[in-house]
């Protein structure tokens, strides 16, 4: 879907918050400045969270309380996985094992593997963690426009042009697992 403004990105986040339930894992991916945190702000508003939603880049995870669409308590775990998945592997350790070790050290492994009935995990920069996540999840990819360096109106990813802060975003929703196949995603 095409998302023309930051307000529209917040609105999309709010609408998606209206279809989540406890135990859900939502994965946000896209380049710097794509609108992941803007989406998260709308998502938090959709859960009735009054506290500011900011990128948890340095804290890795923030926990906030609100309410689901039906009025029941909601616990949001907002994770920024940008700094996870470094190169410090133990001998014989694979990348998934490394990520799971980091998640365990942060106390996030249980939330991702078996979220509580009132918990929703919203993870920015989580594309590297797909293999370590729950079988049911909503993957959201936000693509940013490119700024042409030579004034041409048509640019491609391989042209070497810089990403632009301005412009419409292209958002792709990928529901994964049986619980997401039953959700009303078409009207979002």
N, C-alpha and C positions, 0 to 999 in steps of 0.2 A: 504494500500500500504506500501511497505517496503522502508524506507528512510535511506540509509547507513551512510551519513555524514552530518555535519553541512551545507556544501555547497549545498548538495542535499535538505536539509530542506529549505534553503533560496530560492532555485530554485522553490520548490513547492509553497512557499508563493508568489513568483513573478508570477507564472502561475495562481494561484487563483485570484490574483489581476487583471489579464487580463479578468476575467469573471464577476467581480463585477460591480454593478451599484449604483447610488445614492439611499439611503434609505436602503441599506443592513446592516444586523447585522450578524457578524461572532463571534462565541463563541469558544474560545480555552480552552481545558482542558487537564490535565495530571499532573503528579507529578513534584516536584521541579527538575529542570535540564532536563526536557523532551525535550525542544527545542521550547517552546512557543514564547519566545522573538526572538529566531533565525528565526522562521517562520515569526514573525512580521517584522523583518528587511528585509526579502525578499519581503514581502507584500508591505512595504513602497517603496522599490526600484521599484516594479512593478507599483506603482502609481507615479513614478518619483519624490519621495520626497528626497530632498538632505540632510535634517537635519538628525542627527543620531537618530536611533530608539533604545531607551533603555527601560528597564522595568520601567513602571510608578508606581512601588510599593509604594513609599512614597508620590507621588503627586496624586495618584489614577487615574488621567487622563491627557493625553497630547493631544493637538490638533495640527495637522500638515496639510499643504496644498501641493497638488500635482496635477496630472492630471490622468483622466481615460484613458483607452486604446484608446478611440476615440478622445482624445485631450481636452475634456471638463474639467473644473476645478473639482477637488476632494478635499474634506475636510475629513481628517481621524481623528476620535476620538479614541485614543488608551487607553483603560481602563484596569486597573489591579484591579480586584474585590477581591483580596486575603484578604484584611482587612475589607471587607463589610460583613454584616450579623452576627454581634456579638450577644451576649446574652442579651442585654439590652432591652427586650420587655416591652411595656406598658401593663397594665392589659387587657387581652382579645385580644391582638394583635397576629396575626399569623406571621410566618416567611416571607411570601410574603409581608405582610403589612409592616413589619420592613424593608425589602430590598427596597421597593418602597419609604419609608420615607427617607432612606439613599440616594437613587438615587436623590430624589427631593432636599434634602439638598445640594447635590453636583451640582445640575443643569443638571443632566444627564437623568432625567426621560423623558423629552420631546424628547431628541435625541433617546432614545430607543423606546418609544411608537410611535413616528411619525418623523423619521429622515428626514431632509431636502433633497431635490432632489440631492444635490451634496455631501451629507454626507454618510460616511461608518463608522460604529462602529465596532471596533475590540476589543473584550473583553477577556482578560486572566483571568483564574480562575472563569469563569462565570457559571460553571455547577450548582452552588447553585441558580442561578438566572433564570433558564429555565422558571419557572412559571411566572416570571415577564417580560419576553421579548416579543418582537413582534412575531406574529404568523409565519412570514416568517423569517428564519434564516438558516445559515450554521453552524452546530456544527462540530468541528474538535477535535477529541480526539487523543492525542499523548501518546503512551505507551512506556515506557523505559524498557530496559532489566534488568534482575536481575543478580547480581554477586554471583556465588555460594560460600558459606562460607566453604564448605567441599571439594571443588575440583571436585565435580560431574559435569558432562556436562549438565545434565538436572535439571532445577529448576522450581518450581511452585510458584505462588503468596503466597500460604499458608506455604511455607517452612521456612519463616522467614529470607530469605536471603536479603541482602541490594540491593537497586537500584544501577545500575552502570552508571557512566557518559559516559563510552565507549559503542560503539556498535550501531547497527542498531535500528532505531525507527520504530514502527508500527503505521501508521496514518490511522484513520478511518474518512471518511467524511460522515456526515449525513445531507443531505438537508431536511429542514422542510418547508412546505408550498408550495403553487402553483407557486410562482415566481421562486423557485429553481428547480422545476421539468422541466422547459423549458431550463435550462442551459446546455451547453456542458461539463459535468463533467467527462465523460468516458475517455477522452484523457489526463486528468491531471496526 
